[in-house]
Amino acid sequence: MSVENLVENVDSQIVSIRTKSLDVSFNELYDMYQNAELKISPDYQRLFRWEGEKQSRFIESLILEMPVPPIFVIETEEGVYELIDGLQRISSYLHFRGEKLGEENSEPLKLDGCDIVPELNGESFESLPKPLQIKIKRSFVRMEVIKKESEDSLKYHMFKRLNTGGELLSAQEIRNCTVRLLGSDGIDFLDECSRNHDFSSIVSRIGKEKEKIQYKQELVLRYLAMKNCLEDYKYPVTEYLTNYLEEITLQTLDFDFDKERDVFMKTSCFIAENFGEDAFSGKTKGGIYRNEFVLYYFDGLFIPIAKLIDAILEFEDVQKIVDKINEIKFGDDLKSYNTGSVTNVRNRIKLFMEGVQEVLDS
């Protein structure tokens, strides 16, 4: 490519994304939130997890007029601003002003953990002296606005490059934020499937902490990607899963939501009825199931069963299938394929697939 063409291509992308910068007070942001002019979507609300001490220290920094990193918003067609970066800071301020942000933050924030001015500890917004209330209200932050005229794909790529305020998010949480900028169908489908009662019961041993970071959604995505595009699987898996979600969101590959939903529900039901919450757990030497979730069992069971679910449900002796799966699950062959390498993932799925098919053909 010539230098002239390269410069031209760069310039065209710069024109495609339009931004403006505003200095706004936190009181203005509070008013915008109350008037539904500043939107924090459900996905972002689930990510608000600063502890009270960290929230308190942020409020203390406002009182002390310390610099605050900029926040980023996207302007929607209706002129509403949708927050895409700065959640922890904005939510901490809203919580201090008395806004309810989920069950864990239903009461207004009382400062606790301020270490520069310890005398602030125990204070709420309402109990602060009037001059300090005004100081907090008038604290300013730079707001970078990605204007509605910008192309959606460029909004998406811009968000992927943003620093998320130093808060470590899971891969699925980041997908929920970013891919939604391209469309909501894919994310909504993952969310719907992850809430299915049977599915929730068989993956319950992932634990509450992983549930909070949307790991159930990632498991649904992992299953769909490996069932439908195993040939594209690569390690590490994060980029592979993100690319697959982008493709079903943008509809660049065939994805029948109704059919996929039906297969997923039937598969979850079959596993719940025949394996229960032990489905993806190992055993002790004494034969007792461990309280654990083993990812390579998930791949090995869920994907082959889903691919063969209609034939399985029509088979006259389901117990033979259950016995075969358990035989493979606790056999020596599977132990050789328990890592996340491309070869091992494909081999463990193949091992269960061929085992179940062998029973079906008998």
Residue, then its C-alpha position, 0 to 999 in steps of 0.5 A: m500500500s502506498v504512503e498516500n493510500l495509508v494516510e488517506n485510510v487513516d484520515s477516513q477513520i478519524v472522520s468516522i468517529r466524532t468526539k467532544s470533551l466536556d467538563v461537568s460537575f458531579n452534581e450535573l451527572y447526578d441530575m442527568y442520572q435522575n432524569a434518565e439522561l445518563k444511562i447505566s445499563p444492567d450489564y454495567q450495574r452488575l459490574f459495580r463492585w467497589e467495596g465501601e472503603k474504596q468508594s469512601r476514599f474516592i469521595e474523600s479525593l473529591i472533597l480534597e480536590m484531587p484530580v479525577p480520571p476522565i469518564f467516557v460516554i456514548e451519545t445515543e440517537e435520543g441524545v442520552y449519554e450511555l456510560i461505558d467507562g468510569l462506572q466505579r467512580i460515578s456509581s460511588y458518587l451516586h451511592f453517596r448521594g443516596e441512589k440505590l445501586g443493587e441489593e448490596n448498596s441499597e442504603p446511602l453510603k457512609l464514609d469508612g476508610c478515609d485515611i487522609v482525613p479520618e474525621l470524615n469516617g462515619e459521615s453521610f452526604e446529608s450529615l456533612p457540613k454544607p460547605l463540604q456538600i457544595k464542594i463535592k457537588r461542584s467537583f468536576v470531571r472531564m467527560e469524553v463524548i463519543k457522538k451519535e454520528s460515529e460508526d458503531s464498529l468504531k465505537y466498539h473498537m474504541f471501547k475495547r481500548l479504554n482503560t476500565g478505571g483500574e478495575l479487573l473485569s472478567a473476560q465475559e464482563i468485558r464482552n457484555c460491555t463491548v459486544r453490546l455496542l454492536g448489538s444485543d441479540g447475542i448477549d441477551f441469548l447468553d443471558e437467557c440460557s445462563r438463567n435456565h433452571d436446569f443449566s443453573s443446577i448442573v453448573s452450580r458448583i462454579g461458586k457464587e464468586k464466579e457467578k458474579i463475574q458472569y461465568k455462567q454466560e461464558l460457559v454457554l458461549r464456550y459450549l456454543a462456539m465449540k459445538n458450532c465452530l470447533e475447527d476455529y478453536k485456538y488457545p488461549v480461548t478468550e479471543y476465540l470466544t469473543n470473535y464467535l460472539e461478535e460473529i453471531t451478533l453481527q450475523t456474519l455466520d448462520f445462527d438459528f436462535d430458536k433451534e439453538r435454544d431448543v437444543f440447549m434446553k433439552t441438553s441441560c434438562f437431560i444432564a440435570e435429570n441423569f447426572g444432577e449437580d455432580a455432572f461436572s465434578g470428579k470423585t475422591k478415591g473413596g468414590i465420593y463426588r467432590n464439590e468442584f466444577v471441572l471444565y474438561y468434564f463440561d466440554g466432554l459431556f455438554i457438547p457431544i450430548a447436545k450434538l446427539i440430543d434428539a437421538i439420545l432422547e429417542f433411545e430406548d435405554v438411556q441408562k446405557i448412555v449414562d453408564k457409557i458417559n460415566e465410564i469415559k468420564f472416570g476412565d484413564d483415556l480422558k486424563s490425557y486430554n485434561t488441558g486447554s490445548v487445541t488438541n486436547v479439547r478436540n480429543r476429549i470431545k471426540l472421545f465422548m462423542e464416539g462413546v455415546q454414538e457407539v451406544l446409539d448404534s448398538 
